[in-house]
């Protein structure tokens, strides 16, 4: 299974390098369209290779997806945390009740009672 993973990663790396080499031309990214008036001075542009724009878009999309999922699953994490606290509290209560049940009895008889 490990070799299949390494083979997949090698093929993926070769494909990404091929994509980068095929898209080395410089493109201009603009923050505002040319025809739109810019009263606030927000119109900026930057020149980058096309493969940087493509890979940046992929990374940006993945980050948005990860953050979205993290926020969506908050209620499940909160529920697990609440249940975990409840379980710990109940375990402490059971231990306390077992101690009260066997109070004043011989230790060997208490162990035998718990085993049955």
C-alpha positions in Angstrom: 0.0 0.0 0.0 2.9 2.3 0.8 4.3 1.8 -2.7 1.0 2.7 -4.3 0.9 5.9 -2.3 4.5 6.8 -3.3 3.7 6.0 -7.0 0.5 8.2 -6.8 2.5 11.1 -5.3 5.2 10.8 -7.9 2.7 10.9 -10.8 0.9 13.9 -9.1 4.3 15.7 -8.8 5.2 15.1 -12.4 1.7 16.3 -13.5 2.0 19.4 -11.5 5.5 20.2 -12.7 4.3 19.6 -16.3 1.4 22.0 -15.7 3.8 24.6 -14.2 6.2 24.3 -17.2 3.4 24.6 -19.7 2.0 27.8 -18.0 5.0 29.9 -17.4 3.7 32.9 -19.3 3.2 36.1 -17.3 -0.4 37.3 -16.7 -1.6 40.5 -15.0 -4.0 40.2 -12.1 -6.1 43.3 -11.5 -8.2 44.0 -8.5 -10.8 46.1 -10.4 -11.9 46.0 -14.1 -10.5 48.6 -16.5 -13.8 50.3 -17.3 -14.9 50.7 -13.7 -14.2 54.2 -12.1 -11.9 53.9 -9.1 -12.7 56.7 -6.7 -11.1 55.0 -3.7 -7.8 54.1 -5.3 -8.4 50.4 -4.9 -7.3 49.5 -8.4 -4.0 47.5 -8.2 -2.4 45.0 -10.5 0.4 42.5 -10.2 2.2 40.3 -12.8 2.7 36.7 -12.0 3.3 33.4 -13.9 0.1 31.7 -14.8 1.0 28.5 -12.8 1.3 30.6 -9.6 -2.2 31.9 -10.2 -3.5 28.4 -10.8 -1.8 26.9 -7.8 -2.7 29.9 -5.6 -6.4 29.5 -6.5 -6.3 25.8 -5.6 -4.6 26.5 -2.2 -7.1 29.4 -1.5 -10.1 27.2 -2.4 -8.8 24.4 -0.1 -8.2 26.8 2.8 -11.8 28.2 2.4 -13.1 24.6 2.4 -11.1 23.7 5.5 -12.3 26.7 7.4 -15.9 26.1 6.3 -15.8 22.5 7.5 -14.2 23.5 10.8 -17.0 26.0 11.5 -19.7 23.5 10.4 -18.4 20.8 12.7 -18.3 23.1 15.8 -21.6 21.8 17.1 -20.4 18.2 16.9 -17.1 19.0 18.8 -19.1 20.9 21.5 -21.5 17.9 21.9 -18.6 15.5 22.3 -16.9 17.7 24.8 -20.2 18.0 26.8 -20.7 14.2 26.8 -17.1 13.6 27.8 -17.5 15.8 30.9 -20.7 14.0 31.7 -19.1 10.6 31.5 -16.2 11.7 33.8 -18.7 13.1 36.3 -20.7 9.8 36.2 -17.6 7.7 36.6 -16.6 9.7 39.7 -20.1 9.3 41.1 -20.0 5.5 40.5 -16.7 5.2 42.3 -18.0 7.2 45.2 -21.2 5.1 45.5 -19.1 1.8 45.3 -17.0 3.1 48.2 -20.1 4.0 50.2 -21.6 0.5 49.5 -18.6 -1.3 50.9 -18.0 1.0 53.8 -17.4 -1.0 57.0 -17.1 -4.4 55.2 -14.1 -6.6 54.9 -12.0 -5.8 51.8 -12.0 -9.4 50.6 -15.8 -9.7 50.8 -16.2 -6.4 49.0 -14.0 -7.6 46.2 -15.9 -10.9 45.9 -19.2 -8.9 45.8 -17.9 -6.7 43.0 -16.7 -9.7 41.0 -20.1 -11.4 41.0 
